[in-house]
Amino acid sequence: MSEREFVNKNFKHIINIDFRTKLLMTMFLSLTVLSGKVQYRYPIFLFAISVVPYLLLLDIREYGKCIKGLVLTSAAWAVSEFLPKNTDSFLQGILYMAAAIVIRMLPGIMAGYYTFISTSMSDMTESLRRMHMPDAFIIPVSVMFRFFYSIREDYKNINEAMKMHGLTFIKNITDPARILEYKLVPLLVCSMRTADDVAVCAMTRGMVPGSKRSSISNARLKVLDYIIMFLFAGIFIYFVIFN
Amino acid sequence: MLELKGISLSYEKVCILSGINAEFKHGEVNVITGNSGCGKSSLIKLINGIVPYIDKAEVSGDIILEGISLQDKNIVDRSRHISSVFQNPKTQFYALDTTDEMAFALENRGVFKEEIFNKIMFYSGLLGTRNLMGRNIFRLSGGEKQMIAITAVSCMEQQVYLFDEPSSSLDIKAMENLKEAILKLKELDKIIIIAEHRLSYLRDIIDNLFIIKDGNMVKFESGGINDDICAEYGLRMLKKVKKEELSKESTSVADLFANESKNISAGYDKNLCNDTDVLYCRDFKYRYGDHEVFNFDIYFKKGVHFIIGSNGVGKTSFIRCLCGLSRGFKGKIYYGRHRVRRPPDIISLVMQDVNYQLFTESVWDEISIVSDDDVKKESILKDFGLSDKKDLHPQSLSGGEKQRLAIALCAASKKPVVILDEPTSGLCRNSMYKTADFINAMRDDGKTVIVISHDYEFIKYCRGNIVEFKGREIKAL
């Protein structure tokens, strides 16, 4: 059996780029969309760049999120472009704010989501190691990476258990703090237990911070990586710094 | 050879093990058993170093592997010789996909990439997990996760393999796979030590059985192991309870695609249509991706109903649809001829992992969510042996107590339907009998109890209607 057959079957990526590239792209993309200047001067360009993360979600088969993202962004763009400005309407103020959040912040969050979901853990740790990050940084990040999944699963289960107990948000509208507590306490307990178990498991498999590790990862920067890095860095410098 | 010499262990002055001596030889399957809390898990943890390095305890005695004492070595040092497979398949992974997971331990040792792949290939082939390579671990079933855990530790090529209740969340087929994997390790001349309640699946391969009781450990060789010993020490049965042994008259097979002869009744005579306390599930159709999981109608009368069937046939999906947790599900539920629009109004659910369903600050607050009747609450807590724990935080209870509390909530609640998902996973004989008694008490109280279980020993003891789910998955085999 060749090495190829071990490649992650869940994610047969069309876009094969390194974790470092994704990280840099996420950074420049979120900084670019966050900047208010771009929105006033180049609204169409901003729209184009803010849908990039949703299109990337197609590569990890998150079709639902992709469609939702595209619809939301379009709606937000329409609100900020076509609604009459300079009115005192409270509702319109809220709409503007929501639109700003969707256009300026959501793309960065989704790019980060894509970055983490589309990277296998060995690729990520290897990439970070090549960036000369210390183990004291890499190990917590890789654990967080894993946690992301288990917390999501735990959270879903807790919500379902609450629903079965009739502890819904609507029924307890007068006491939202209590509902929050009901969610957080089991979540913390489960997370702590997972953290302990995972740490113990890693130790019984011989993980020691600072020791020399090998890796099965092929992580390295290719031509496409450099193109994407320069493209996003260029966009950021041209539109945000020079304008 | 791994030797234990005069091992004593106590947690906060409570003595768990006192002066245990044992020898575990290469190529033998050693099983350690005993009731819940007897210290078998502690013994496993003592060998791999979790006790005393993580779980603080006072330990004396010595552990000797091939003439070398392990006592002053930490977990990482011991991991060069000892592999551990833990109870909970959910939390014994470091990576997200299976290939990474298998490579993880070897990467830690700095083994070259080519060699890592060679080892993964060899052991995944040997243990039959090659088809699981490169998959997202979070999407695997409990049995598949456990097999990945075993393959991952096998790649380390250690001397000693420790298993801490490896079967607790497995179905019957997965337990067979586990047994095969253990046999393979035995053929490789490894030292195998398994802490386990359920002995039936290991029966044919046990070389030595160690029973811990009151801090002492007794050894039985394979010839001397019989059901009398199990009865004497209150252990789970050695003999496998077969499906055919379960009471016949109350068994019904639910063909999950019974579109034409649609109605399947579980202990319910359709002529008794006047019966008002029947749970009727209509138009239960569920698809997962392109795959139709089930499409049927089913009735449940008052009483206890066990749902059996192999993993992946749709038992859990059925329960989720019944509880209204499945989004987009269109089936209708009737109870006592009335349409139930919000299933949580009539159904209490005990999840497999009860940690998710304990919310409040004390046991009393917890039970107060479901009932306002103080007298009833008191009496139920007393029945479940929890009245002296009333003011404790639910999350501070032991695993068994948490589960009892979750069942107590169902008993205290006015909701007429109770659903339990695998209530006996990881329970010793006594706790299992207790759970069965609680279930029977709820039946006597006039509730409809639906239990998903793989544990035939439990089903046989509990007695109830049995509904076997058969779907396309089974037919294909």
Interface residues (C-beta under 8 A of the other chain):
Chain A: M1 E3 E5 F6 V7 N8 K9 N10 S120 M121 S122 S142 F145 R146 Y149 S150 E153 D154 N157 I158 E160 A161 M162 K163 M164 H165 G166 L167 E181 Y182 V185 P186 V189 C190 R193 T194 D196 D197 V198 V200 C201 A202 M203 T204 R205 G206 M207 V208 S211 K212 R213 S214 S215 I216
Chain B: N48 G49 I50 I54 I75 V76 R78 S79 R80 I82 S83 S84 F86 N88 K90 T91 Q92 F93 Y94 A95 L96 D97 T99 D100 A103 F104 A105 L106 E107 N108 R109 G110 V111 F112 K113 I116 F117 I120 M121 R130 M133 G134 R135 N136 F138 R139 A152 V153 M156 C323 G324 L325 P344 D345 I347 S348 L349 M351 D353 N355 Y356 Q357 L358 F359 T360 I369 V370 Q395
